[in-house]
Amino acid sequence: MDFIGKYENMNNDIEILRNMHSINIDFKFGPNIKSANVEPNTLIDVKMSKIGLNSKSIDLLKKVYEQDYKLLDY
């Protein structure tokens, strides 16, 4: 793998991928967690609860993926 993109930078990352691989793709992405005026963890909790996860499940997912969040700066 030669590139890891993030949703928060997807518009820019798509441009990087277009240049790296000489492909013509066009995507437009809407608001994201980092551009919202809400604490990221609060927004994540709200989104997870909307799909039926309770606070115990949310806490477990955060623990399981803690290293990923740190590594990918979430």
BELBEL-V904703 format. One record per pair of residues at least 12 apart in sequence whose ideal C-beta (glycine too) atoms are under 6 Angstrom apart, sorted by the first residue. I is the first residue (numbers start at 1). GAP is how many residues later the second one is. If there is no record, write none. Layout:
((I GAP) (I GAP))
This chain:
((7 25) (8 24) (8 26) (10 19) (11 18) (14 13) (45 13))
